[in-house]
Amino acid sequence: PRMSGSKIKCQDCEKQAYKKLERKQIIAHLKGVAVTADEATVAAKEIIRLKSDCESKIVSRGWSVVYNILLDYLFEFPIVSINDAVEKLQVSYPTAVKVIDNLCSLDVLQDITPDQKRNKKYAFVSYMEILNRKASHDYFIKDTYECGIVLKGTEIKSLRRGSGDFKDTFALIRSG
């Protein structure tokens, strides 16, 4: 009878230890959620401030509503071409060039293809930096490289819809 009693006590101890471990895991998880929520709040506030600053620059110059339309578009698609601007703004090519050039002069956009004469791309760098801080937070970045990528099939459609995800991607360096 004594053996069975101590066996029951031992099982109770194991259950209590398991519950304590479960609680610690839950607490650790909730702390992680809280940190992530805090970081998201900071990023959201920075994005709101950035949008307000950009809008103020546009308004102070008395520029037309097409600038604000393109600015809103940049918060969804932070890399844009002149053809994208033509399509989104429903304006002529020369007007789109002027809008993009003016946004570059305000440091809202940056030419990321300076060596190209055609098919130039422009980036909303300050916005992308806010979004990319998570990568800097989660990883130690030793070196950076600028490169091209090849997209195939459904990846292209996902990116065009704005729902692409590079979270589980990797890179290979060949011949270098």
C-alpha positions as CSV (number, residue, x, y, z in Angstrom):
1,P,0.0,0.0,0.0
2,R,2.9,2.4,0.8
3,M,4.3,2.0,-2.7
4,S,1.1,2.8,-4.4
5,G,0.7,6.0,-2.2
6,S,4.1,7.3,-3.1
7,K,3.5,6.5,-6.8
8,I,0.4,8.7,-6.6
9,K,2.3,11.5,-4.9
10,C,5.0,11.2,-7.6
11,Q,2.4,11.5,-10.4
12,D,0.9,14.6,-8.7
13,C,4.4,16.1,-8.5
14,E,4.9,15.5,-12.2
15,K,1.6,17.1,-13.1
16,Q,2.4,20.1,-11.0
17,A,5.8,20.4,-12.6
18,Y,4.2,20.1,-16.0
19,K,1.7,22.9,-15.2
20,K,4.5,25.2,-13.9
21,L,6.4,24.5,-17.2
22,E,3.3,25.2,-19.2
23,R,2.7,28.5,-17.3
24,K,6.3,29.6,-17.9
25,Q,5.9,28.8,-21.6
26,I,2.7,30.8,-21.8
27,I,4.2,33.7,-20.0
28,A,7.3,33.7,-22.3
29,H,5.0,33.5,-25.3
30,L,2.9,36.4,-24.0
31,K,6.0,38.5,-23.3
32,G,7.0,37.9,-27.0
33,V,3.6,38.9,-28.2
34,A,3.8,42.1,-26.1
35,V,7.3,43.0,-27.5
36,T,6.0,42.4,-31.0
37,A,2.9,44.5,-30.4
38,D,5.1,47.3,-29.0
39,E,7.4,47.2,-32.0
40,A,4.4,47.3,-34.4
41,T,3.0,50.3,-32.5
42,V,6.2,52.1,-32.9
43,A,6.4,51.3,-36.6
44,A,2.8,52.3,-37.1
45,K,3.4,55.7,-35.4
46,E,6.5,56.2,-37.6
47,I,4.6,55.4,-40.7
48,I,1.8,57.9,-39.7
49,R,4.4,60.6,-39.0
50,L,6.1,59.9,-42.3
51,K,2.8,60.1,-44.2
52,S,2.0,63.4,-42.5
53,D,5.5,64.8,-43.3
54,C,5.2,63.8,-46.9
55,E,1.7,65.3,-47.2
56,S,2.9,68.5,-45.6
57,K,5.8,68.8,-48.1
58,I,3.3,68.3,-51.0
59,V,0.8,70.8,-49.7
60,S,3.4,73.5,-48.9
61,R,4.4,73.5,-52.6
62,G,0.8,73.7,-53.7
63,W,1.0,70.6,-55.8
64,S,-2.1,68.9,-57.2
65,V,-4.0,66.0,-55.8
66,V,-2.2,63.5,-58.1
67,Y,0.8,63.7,-55.7
68,N,-1.3,62.6,-52.8
69,I,-2.7,59.8,-54.9
70,L,0.8,58.6,-55.8
71,L,1.8,58.9,-52.2
72,D,-1.1,56.7,-51.0
73,Y,0.0,54.2,-53.7
74,L,3.6,54.2,-52.4
75,F,2.4,53.1,-49.0
76,E,1.1,49.9,-50.7
77,F,3.7,49.5,-53.4
78,P,6.9,51.3,-52.3
79,I,8.8,50.6,-55.5
80,V,7.3,52.3,-58.6
81,S,8.1,53.0,-62.2
82,I,7.0,55.9,-64.4
83,N,4.6,53.5,-66.2
84,D,3.1,52.6,-62.8
85,A,2.5,56.3,-62.1
86,V,0.9,56.8,-65.5
87,E,-1.4,53.9,-64.9
88,K,-2.3,54.8,-61.3
89,L,-2.7,58.5,-61.8
90,Q,-4.3,58.3,-65.3
91,V,-1.9,61.0,-66.5
92,S,0.4,61.4,-69.5
93,Y,3.9,60.1,-69.4
94,P,5.5,63.6,-69.2
95,T,3.2,64.4,-66.2
96,A,4.2,61.2,-64.5
97,V,7.9,62.0,-65.0
98,K,7.4,65.4,-63.5
99,V,5.5,64.0,-60.5
100,I,8.2,61.4,-59.8
101,D,11.0,64.0,-60.4
102,N,9.4,66.3,-57.9
103,L,9.0,63.6,-55.3
104,C,12.7,62.7,-55.8
105,S,13.6,66.4,-55.2
106,L,11.7,66.1,-51.8
107,D,13.6,62.9,-50.9
108,V,10.3,61.1,-50.9
109,L,11.4,58.9,-53.8
110,Q,14.9,57.7,-54.7
111,D,16.1,56.5,-58.1
112,I,17.2,52.9,-57.5
113,T,18.3,52.4,-61.1
114,P,20.5,55.4,-61.7
115,D,22.5,53.7,-64.5
116,Q,19.5,52.8,-66.5
117,K,18.0,55.2,-69.1
118,R,14.8,53.1,-69.6
119,N,12.5,51.2,-67.2
120,K,13.8,53.1,-64.2
121,K,12.5,52.2,-60.7
122,Y,12.1,54.6,-57.8
123,A,11.8,53.5,-54.1
124,F,10.1,55.1,-51.2
125,V,13.2,54.4,-49.1
126,S,12.2,56.0,-45.8
127,Y,9.0,53.8,-45.7
128,M,10.9,50.7,-46.6
129,E,13.5,51.4,-43.9
130,I,10.7,51.4,-41.3
131,L,9.3,48.1,-42.6
132,N,12.8,46.5,-42.8
133,R,13.7,47.2,-39.2
134,K,12.3,43.8,-38.2
135,A,14.9,42.1,-40.3
136,S,17.6,44.1,-38.5
137,H,16.0,43.3,-35.2
138,D,15.7,39.5,-35.8
139,Y,19.0,39.0,-37.5
140,F,22.6,40.2,-37.4
141,I,23.4,41.6,-40.8
142,K,27.1,41.3,-41.5
143,D,27.1,42.3,-45.2
144,T,24.6,43.5,-47.7
145,Y,24.5,42.9,-51.4
146,E,22.3,44.4,-54.1
147,C,21.0,41.8,-56.5
148,G,18.3,40.7,-58.8
149,I,15.8,38.0,-58.2
150,V,13.9,35.6,-60.5
151,L,10.2,35.1,-59.8
152,K,8.2,32.3,-61.3
153,G,4.5,31.4,-61.5
154,T,2.3,32.3,-58.5
155,E,5.1,34.4,-56.8
156,I,4.6,37.1,-59.4
157,K,0.8,37.2,-58.9
158,S,1.2,37.3,-55.1
159,L,3.6,40.2,-55.3
160,R,1.4,42.2,-57.7
161,R,-1.5,41.7,-55.3
162,G,0.8,43.0,-52.5
163,S,0.6,39.7,-50.6
164,G,4.1,38.4,-51.4
165,D,6.2,37.0,-48.5
166,F,9.9,36.7,-48.5
167,K,10.1,35.4,-44.9
168,D,11.4,31.9,-45.8
169,T,13.6,32.9,-48.7
170,F,17.3,32.4,-49.1
171,A,20.1,33.4,-51.5
172,L,22.9,31.6,-53.2
173,I,26.1,33.3,-54.3
174,R,27.3,31.8,-57.6
175,S,30.6,32.6,-59.3
176,G,31.5,35.2,-56.7
